[in-house]
Amino acid sequence: MKRTAGSRGPISVLWSALLVVPAACGGLGSTPPAPQVRPGLEVFLAEPPAWIVGKRIGLITNHTGIDLAGRRNIDRIMAHPELKLTTLFAFEHGLRGVAPPGAKIDSGTDEATGLPVHSLYGEVRKPTPEMLRDVDVLMYDVQDIGARPYTRVSTMVLSMQAAAEKGIPFVVLDRPNPLGGVEVEGNLLEPAFASFVGMYPIPLRHGMTVGELARMYNREHGIGAELTVIPVAGWKRDMWLPETGMPWVGTSPNIQRMDAGLLYPGTVLLEGTNLSEGRGTRFPFEQTGAPWLRAAEVADSMNALGLPGVRFEAIEMEIAPDAGKYGGQTVPAVRILVIDRDRVRPVLTAVRLIDVIRRLHPDDFAWRGANQREPTMLTIDRLAGTDRLRKSIEAGTLEEYLESWAADEARHRAIRAAYLLYD
């Protein structure tokens, strides 16, 4: 076990996990098999660190915590003769990942194992001392989507803080960033706009795995956890999830497709407007609409911009009755079609789309108000991590604001460099 920089507390990284497992070669003209990439869970189970054997483990996870065969991490750890799993923790959308966005998650019991399940998305969002009473090691194994507003990473940060306060180790079983680890995009979050959908200054598309984020947050923001990251075996930064051979699992009820995951770092901003972001439709975060939208005009205007990797088409969008915006209605909408995922800039695409719609519909478009947890902050400012986006669109100075991204992206790349684990 090699010690590395990246935390005020000790950090250990299982470096054997970084070895690439070569895939078998196909014959001439055949399709080569997908590379054998193994999540941190598989690496951990193959050779648990000696110090964790016999310790009581508390596991923060959901339905995405599976092995290559689709088996739950909960069951795999329970069945391991050297490991002792005592407690489970659930967060937004619950252990099975099916609860609606924002719905309170209750504590309870995992039916398959009988283990207690403590909610981190109900009365509290940070593990309490009572929840950690039977825990010697706190472990995190969740598939992220690679976007700052995705709340799983905020759960990880608060849990790291709780582990540091109790003086117990925190372990991250790493998984690939499904969008790859090369591209970054967007502004850095400003501290005044920190919230549960963005706690620290990273771009909307950050290009890091949760293990790398944990290392960076632990040191840069003084969490001071005794952090161990078990890296993914065989992953390289330029790999999209479908290239890894790992199974795709919809990471939340409204991100069931890779294209939705790719567009989400930008289209999540639609939540800060009176446009539907597609919740309650077949393609959430891939389309947007409203009863007043002149969809054909918007699609034509967007296609005229020649944005990389995407095109736009006017459609009608049927929204389920229980959806938050325009539920039960069929509304005119614009669909974003990914035609070249390597060229797509999801944040730029969404910002341009919001700007075009607002200019074409000045009397109908509106920003969404604040929520109960951040009553002084408009939803768009909370999601964007700044009020400069909203103000630049309102003032007609969007081009100047977009130019400022380059400096923020360069700063993020420079800071993250010390915490990256993969080539």
C-alpha positions as CSV (number, residue, x, y, z in Angstrom):
1,M,0.0,0.0,0.0
2,K,1.5,3.3,-1.1
3,R,0.9,6.6,0.6
4,T,0.2,9.6,-1.6
5,A,-0.5,13.3,-1.2
6,G,-4.0,14.6,-1.3
7,S,-5.3,14.8,2.3
8,R,-4.6,16.3,5.7
9,G,-5.3,12.8,7.0
10,P,-3.6,9.8,5.6
11,I,-4.6,8.7,2.1
12,S,-3.9,5.2,0.7
13,V,-4.5,4.1,-2.8
14,L,-4.5,0.5,-3.9
15,W,-2.1,0.9,-6.8
16,S,-2.4,-2.6,-8.1
17,A,-5.8,-1.5,-9.3
18,L,-4.3,0.8,-11.8
19,L,-2.9,-2.1,-13.9
20,V,-4.7,-2.5,-17.2
21,V,-6.1,-5.9,-17.7
22,P,-5.6,-6.6,-21.5
23,A,-8.6,-7.8,-23.5
24,A,-8.3,-10.7,-25.8
25,C,-7.5,-9.8,-29.4
26,G,-10.1,-10.6,-32.1
27,G,-9.2,-11.9,-35.5
28,L,-8.6,-9.7,-38.5
29,G,-11.7,-7.8,-39.4
30,S,-13.5,-8.8,-36.2
31,T,-14.9,-6.4,-33.6
32,P,-12.4,-6.2,-30.7
33,P,-14.0,-7.0,-27.3
34,A,-14.5,-4.2,-24.9
35,P,-11.6,-3.7,-22.5
36,Q,-11.9,-5.4,-19.1
37,V,-12.4,-2.5,-16.7
38,R,-13.1,-3.4,-13.1
39,P,-14.7,-1.0,-10.7
40,G,-13.1,-0.4,-7.3
41,L,-15.7,-2.8,-5.8
42,E,-14.2,-5.8,-7.7
43,V,-10.6,-4.8,-6.8
44,F,-11.5,-4.4,-3.2
45,L,-13.3,-7.7,-2.9
46,A,-10.4,-9.5,-4.6
47,E,-7.9,-8.3,-2.0
48,P,-9.4,-6.3,1.0
49,P,-6.7,-4.3,2.8
50,A,-5.5,-6.1,5.9
51,W,-6.5,-3.2,8.1
52,I,-10.2,-3.5,7.2
53,V,-10.6,-7.2,7.9
54,G,-13.0,-7.7,10.8
55,K,-13.9,-4.0,11.0
56,R,-17.6,-3.0,11.0
57,I,-18.4,-1.4,7.7
58,G,-21.1,1.2,7.0
59,L,-21.8,1.4,3.3
60,I,-23.2,4.4,1.4
61,T,-24.7,3.1,-1.8
62,N,-27.6,2.7,-4.1
63,H,-28.7,0.5,-7.1
64,T,-25.6,1.6,-9.1
65,G,-23.3,-0.2,-6.7
66,I,-22.9,-3.4,-8.6
67,D,-20.2,-5.7,-9.8
68,L,-19.5,-6.7,-13.5
69,A,-22.2,-9.4,-13.3
70,G,-24.8,-6.9,-11.9
71,R,-24.7,-8.3,-8.4
72,R,-25.2,-5.8,-5.5
73,N,-22.2,-4.6,-3.6
74,I,-24.3,-5.2,-0.4
75,D,-24.6,-8.9,-1.1
76,R,-21.0,-9.3,-2.3
77,I,-19.6,-7.7,0.8
78,M,-22.0,-9.6,3.1
79,A,-20.8,-12.9,1.6
80,H,-17.1,-12.1,1.9
81,P,-15.6,-14.2,4.7
82,E,-13.2,-11.4,5.8
83,L,-15.6,-8.5,5.8
84,K,-18.3,-7.4,8.2
85,L,-21.1,-5.2,6.9
86,T,-23.3,-3.8,9.6
87,T,-25.0,-0.6,8.3
88,L,-26.4,0.9,5.1
89,F,-27.0,4.5,4.2
90,A,-29.4,5.8,1.5
91,F,-29.5,9.2,-0.1
92,E,-31.6,11.0,-2.8
93,H,-33.8,8.5,-4.8
94,G,-33.3,5.8,-2.1
95,L,-31.4,2.6,-2.0
96,R,-33.2,1.3,-5.2
97,G,-32.9,4.6,-7.0
98,V,-36.6,4.9,-7.8
99,A,-37.9,7.6,-5.5
100,P,-38.9,10.9,-7.2
101,P,-36.5,13.8,-7.2
102,G,-36.5,15.7,-3.9
103,A,-38.7,13.0,-2.2
104,K,-37.9,12.4,1.4
105,I,-36.2,9.0,2.0
106,D,-37.2,7.1,5.1
107,S,-34.9,5.0,7.2
108,G,-35.7,1.3,7.4
109,T,-34.3,-2.2,6.8
110,D,-32.9,-3.8,3.7
111,E,-35.2,-6.8,3.0
112,A,-32.6,-9.0,1.5
113,T,-30.0,-8.8,4.4
114,G,-31.9,-7.4,7.3
115,L,-29.4,-4.6,7.7
116,P,-30.5,-1.2,9.0
117,V,-30.8,1.5,6.4
118,H,-30.2,5.1,7.6
119,S,-31.5,7.9,5.5
120,L,-29.2,10.8,4.4
121,Y,-32.0,12.5,2.5
122,G,-34.7,13.1,5.1
123,E,-34.3,14.8,8.5
124,V,-30.5,14.9,8.0
125,R,-28.1,14.8,5.1
126,K,-25.0,14.0,7.1
127,P,-24.5,10.8,9.1
128,T,-25.1,11.4,12.8
129,P,-23.0,9.9,15.6
130,E,-25.9,7.6,16.5
131,M,-26.0,6.3,12.9
132,L,-22.3,5.6,13.1
133,R,-22.5,3.8,16.5
134,D,-21.9,0.4,14.9
135,V,-19.5,1.6,12.2
136,D,-15.7,1.4,12.3
137,V,-15.2,2.2,8.6
138,L,-17.4,4.3,6.4
139,M,-17.5,3.2,2.7
140,Y,-18.8,4.9,-0.4
141,D,-19.7,3.0,-3.6
142,V,-21.9,5.0,-6.0
143,Q,-21.8,5.6,-9.8
144,D,-21.6,9.3,-10.4
145,I,-22.6,11.1,-13.7
146,G,-19.8,13.6,-13.8
147,A,-21.8,16.8,-13.2
148,R,-21.4,19.2,-10.3
149,P,-25.1,19.5,-9.4
150,Y,-25.5,15.7,-9.0
151,T,-26.1,15.4,-5.3
152,R,-24.4,12.1,-4.6
153,V,-21.0,13.8,-4.3
154,S,-22.4,16.2,-1.7
155,T,-23.6,13.2,0.2
156,M,-20.0,11.9,0.0
157,V,-18.5,15.2,1.2
158,L,-20.8,15.3,4.3
159,S,-20.1,11.7,5.0
160,M,-16.4,12.3,4.8
161,Q,-16.8,15.1,7.3
162,A,-18.7,12.8,9.7
163,A,-16.1,10.1,9.4
164,A,-13.3,12.7,10.2
165,E,-15.3,13.9,13.2
166,K,-15.6,10.4,14.6
167,G,-12.0,9.5,13.7
168,I,-12.9,6.5,11.5
169,P,-11.5,5.8,8.0
170,F,-13.4,6.7,4.9
171,V,-13.1,4.4,1.9
172,V,-14.2,5.2,-1.7
173,L,-14.6,2.3,-4.1
174,D,-14.0,4.3,-7.3
175,R,-16.0,4.0,-10.5
176,P,-15.3,5.5,-14.0
177,N,-16.7,9.0,-14.8
178,P,-19.1,7.8,-17.5
179,L,-18.4,11.0,-19.6
180,G,-14.7,10.3,-19.6
181,G,-12.1,12.2,-17.6
182,V,-10.6,14.5,-20.3
183,E,-13.2,17.3,-21.0
184,V,-14.1,20.0,-18.4
185,E,-16.6,22.7,-19.1
186,G,-18.2,25.7,-17.4
187,N,-17.6,28.2,-14.7
188,L,-16.2,27.4,-11.2
189,L,-18.8,27.5,-8.5
190,E,-18.5,30.7,-6.4
191,P,-18.4,30.1,-2.6
192,A,-21.4,32.4,-2.1
193,F,-23.5,30.0,-4.2
194,A,-22.5,26.8,-2.4
195,S,-25.4,24.4,-1.7
196,F,-26.3,20.7,-1.8
197,V,-26.2,20.9,-5.6
198,G,-22.6,22.2,-5.5
199,M,-20.5,22.6,-2.5
200,Y,-17.0,23.4,-3.8
201,P,-15.6,25.4,-6.8
202,I,-15.5,22.9,-9.7
203,P,-17.0,23.3,-13.2
204,L,-20.4,21.9,-14.1
205,R,-18.6,19.2,-16.1
206,H,-15.6,18.4,-14.0
207,G,-14.0,15.4,-15.7
208,M,-13.1,13.5,-12.4
209,T,-14.1,10.3,-10.7
210,V,-15.6,10.3,-7.3
211,G,-12.3,9.0,-5.9
212,E,-10.4,11.8,-7.4
213,L,-12.9,14.3,-6.2
214,A,-12.7,12.9,-2.6
215,R,-8.9,13.3,-2.7
216,M,-9.1,16.9,-3.9
217,Y,-11.9,17.9,-1.5
218,N,-10.2,16.2,1.4
219,R,-7.1,18.3,1.1
220,E,-8.1,21.5,-0.7
221,H,-11.1,22.1,1.6
222,G,-9.6,20.8,4.9
223,I,-12.0,17.8,5.5
224,G,-9.1,15.9,7.1
225,A,-10.6,12.4,6.6
226,E,-8.4,9.3,6.8
227,L,-9.1,8.5,3.2
228,T,-8.5,5.4,1.2
229,V,-9.4,5.3,-2.5
230,I,-9.6,1.9,-4.3
231,P,-9.2,2.9,-7.9
232,V,-10.8,1.3,-11.0
233,A,-8.6,-1.2,-12.8
234,G,-8.0,-0.6,-16.4
235,W,-9.8,2.7,-16.9
236,K,-8.2,5.5,-18.9
237,R,-9.4,9.1,-19.0
238,D,-10.5,9.1,-22.6
239,M,-12.9,6.2,-22.1
240,W,-16.6,6.7,-22.2
241,L,-18.6,4.2,-20.0
242,P,-19.8,2.1,-23.0
243,E,-16.1,1.6,-24.0
244,T,-15.3,0.0,-20.6
245,G,-17.4,-3.2,-20.9
246,M,-19.0,-2.3,-17.6
247,P,-22.8,-2.4,-17.5
248,W,-24.8,0.9,-17.8
249,V,-27.3,1.4,-15.1
250,G,-29.6,4.4,-15.1
251,T,-28.1,6.5,-12.3
252,S,-31.5,8.1,-11.3
253,P,-35.1,8.0,-12.4
254,N,-34.5,10.7,-15.0
255,I,-31.1,9.6,-16.3
256,Q,-31.7,6.3,-17.9
257,R,-29.8,6.8,-21.1
258,M,-26.1,7.8,-21.8
259,D,-27.2,10.7,-23.9
260,A,-29.2,12.1,-21.0
261,G,-26.1,11.7,-18.8
262,L,-24.0,13.5,-21.4
263,L,-26.3,16.4,-21.7
264,Y,-27.2,16.7,-18.0
265,P,-24.2,18.9,-16.9
266,G,-25.9,21.6,-19.1
267,T,-29.6,20.7,-19.3
268,V,-29.8,20.6,-15.5
269,L,-29.9,24.4,-15.8
270,L,-33.3,24.1,-17.3
271,E,-34.6,23.3,-13.8
272,G,-33.9,27.0,-13.0
273,T,-36.4,28.2,-15.6
274,N,-40.1,27.8,-16.4
275,L,-39.2,25.4,-19.2
276,S,-39.8,21.7,-18.7
277,E,-36.5,19.8,-18.5
278,G,-38.3,16.8,-19.8
279,R,-39.1,15.1,-16.5
280,G,-42.1,12.9,-16.9
281,T,-41.3,12.2,-20.6
282,R,-39.4,9.5,-22.5
283,F,-36.3,11.6,-22.8
284,P,-35.7,13.8,-19.7
285,F,-32.8,16.2,-20.0
286,E,-32.7,15.6,-23.7
287,Q,-35.6,17.9,-24.5
288,T,-37.3,20.9,-23.3
289,G,-40.7,22.5,-23.8
290,A,-43.5,24.7,-22.6
291,P,-47.1,25.5,-23.8
292,W,-45.9,28.9,-25.2
293,L,-42.8,27.6,-27.0
294,R,-42.4,28.3,-30.7
295,A,-40.5,25.0,-31.1
296,A,-39.8,25.1,-34.9
297,E,-38.4,28.7,-34.6
298,V,-36.2,27.7,-31.7
299,A,-34.9,24.6,-33.4
300,D,-34.1,26.5,-36.5
301,S,-32.3,29.2,-34.5
302,M,-30.3,26.6,-32.6
303,N,-29.3,24.7,-35.7
304,A,-28.1,27.9,-37.3
305,L,-25.6,28.3,-34.5
306,G,-23.7,25.2,-35.6
307,L,-23.0,23.9,-32.1
308,P,-20.6,21.0,-32.1
309,G,-21.9,17.4,-31.8
310,V,-25.6,18.2,-31.7
311,R,-28.6,19.1,-33.7
312,F,-32.1,20.2,-32.8
313,E,-35.6,19.2,-33.9
314,A,-39.1,20.5,-33.1
315,I,-41.4,17.9,-31.5
316,E,-44.4,17.6,-29.3
317,M,-43.7,16.4,-25.8
318,E,-46.2,14.4,-23.7
319,I,-45.6,15.0,-20.0
320,A,-46.8,12.5,-17.4
321,P,-49.6,13.8,-15.0
322,D,-47.3,13.7,-11.9
323,A,-44.4,15.6,-13.5
324,G,-43.5,18.9,-11.8
325,K,-43.9,21.2,-14.8
326,Y,-46.9,21.1,-17.2
327,G,-47.8,17.7,-15.9
328,G,-50.5,15.9,-18.0
329,Q,-50.0,18.3,-20.9
330,T,-48.7,17.8,-24.4
331,V,-46.5,20.8,-25.2
332,P,-44.3,22.0,-28.1
333,A,-40.7,21.1,-27.4
334,V,-37.2,21.0,-28.8
335,R,-35.2,17.7,-28.7
336,I,-31.4,17.8,-28.5
337,L,-30.0,15.0,-30.7
338,V,-26.4,13.9,-30.0
339,I,-24.7,13.2,-33.3
340,D,-21.0,13.1,-32.1
341,R,-20.5,12.6,-28.4
342,D,-16.8,13.4,-28.6
343,R,-17.6,17.0,-29.7
344,V,-20.6,17.8,-27.6
345,R,-20.3,20.7,-25.2
346,P,-23.3,20.1,-23.0
347,V,-23.0,23.2,-20.9
348,L,-22.5,25.6,-23.8
349,T,-25.4,23.8,-25.6
350,A,-27.8,24.4,-22.8
351,V,-26.8,28.0,-22.1
352,R,-27.2,28.9,-25.7
353,L,-30.6,27.2,-25.8
354,I,-31.8,29.1,-22.7
355,D,-30.6,32.3,-24.2
356,V,-32.3,31.8,-27.6
357,I,-35.6,30.8,-26.0
358,R,-35.6,33.8,-23.7
359,R,-34.8,36.2,-26.6
360,L,-37.6,34.7,-28.7
361,H,-40.1,34.6,-25.8
362,P,-39.4,37.7,-23.7
363,D,-42.9,37.8,-22.3
364,D,-43.3,34.1,-21.5
365,F,-39.8,32.9,-20.3
366,A,-39.1,33.3,-16.6
367,W,-36.5,32.2,-14.0
368,R,-37.6,29.9,-11.3
369,G,-37.8,31.2,-7.7
370,A,-35.8,30.1,-4.7
371,N,-36.4,26.9,-2.7
372,Q,-37.0,26.4,1.0
373,R,-33.4,25.4,1.8
374,E,-31.8,28.4,0.0
375,P,-34.6,31.0,0.2
376,T,-32.3,33.9,-0.9
377,M,-31.0,32.2,-4.0
378,L,-32.8,31.8,-7.3
379,T,-32.7,28.2,-8.6
380,I,-30.8,29.1,-11.7
381,D,-28.0,30.8,-9.6
382,R,-27.8,27.8,-7.3
383,L,-27.5,25.4,-10.1
384,A,-25.0,27.5,-12.1
385,G,-23.0,28.3,-9.0
386,T,-23.1,32.0,-9.8
387,D,-25.5,34.8,-10.7
388,R,-23.3,35.9,-13.6
389,L,-24.9,33.5,-16.0
390,R,-28.4,34.8,-15.4
391,K,-27.3,38.4,-15.3
392,S,-25.3,38.1,-18.6
393,I,-28.3,36.6,-20.4
394,E,-30.5,39.4,-19.1
395,A,-28.0,42.1,-20.0
396,G,-27.2,40.7,-23.5
397,T,-23.5,40.2,-22.5
398,L,-23.5,36.4,-22.7
399,E,-20.5,36.3,-25.1
400,E,-18.3,38.0,-22.5
401,Y,-19.5,35.6,-19.8
402,L,-18.7,32.6,-22.0
403,E,-15.2,33.8,-22.6
404,S,-14.6,33.8,-18.9
405,W,-15.0,30.0,-18.8
406,A,-11.6,29.4,-20.3
407,A,-9.8,30.8,-17.2
408,D,-12.0,28.9,-14.8
409,E,-11.5,25.6,-16.8
410,A,-7.7,26.2,-16.8
411,R,-7.7,26.8,-13.0
412,H,-9.7,23.6,-12.4
413,R,-7.3,21.6,-14.5
414,A,-4.3,23.0,-12.6
415,I,-5.8,22.2,-9.2
416,R,-7.1,18.8,-10.1
417,A,-3.8,17.6,-11.6
418,A,-2.4,16.6,-8.2
419,Y,-5.3,14.4,-7.4
420,L,-5.8,12.4,-10.7
421,L,-5.4,8.7,-10.5
422,Y,-5.6,7.6,-14.1
423,D,-3.7,8.2,-17.4
